[in-house]
Amino acid sequence: MTVAEIFREVSLSPDGPLRWGNSNIDECGKGVYVVARVEDPTVGCKACDLKFTDPHPPVNDRKYELRRWFRNEPVLYIGQTTRSLRKRIKQFYDQEVGKKGPHAGGQVVKLLDFDLWVYWSATPDPVNVEKKMISVFKKQVGKPPFANGERGKPKRIRCSN
């Protein structure tokens, strides 16, 4: 499922992309955002295995991460904020793996060895829009996006240190 399709399903158009790590998103309103493996929101991606930046990443359960990996899906994470998109995405960039905040959800993204891109869109109802985006993805693909995790499973990486 492409980035554009997910946004289209909730009657939004994605802004961006910006390369992962670029905190210059100029949207100060609330909204939704997607972290993806593609620079073009209208295309899928080449099938590939899960690659971490560290051969022994600090993940809870490597088998769990491998089970939820989608080799052909460009979308890795769908998020929302009722505050500033600029601030929330910067919090994601600044998150230290294993810490509780400021953005504990989806932090496995920070361990991936891929070129990543961020798309976003302002919306007056980000909480419900995010739920619908994840639901649409899950309906088409069978599970939530990789870094969103599964209901009842840990979304935050807990380091043993």
Secondary structure, DSSP 8 states (H G I E B T S, - for coil): --HHHHHHHTT---EEEEETT-------S-EEEEEES-SSTT---------BSSSS---S-HHHHHHH--TT--EEEEEEESS-HHHHHHHHHH--TT--TTT-TTGGGGGB-S--EEEEEE-S-HHHHHHHHHHHHHHHHSS--GGG--TTS--S-----
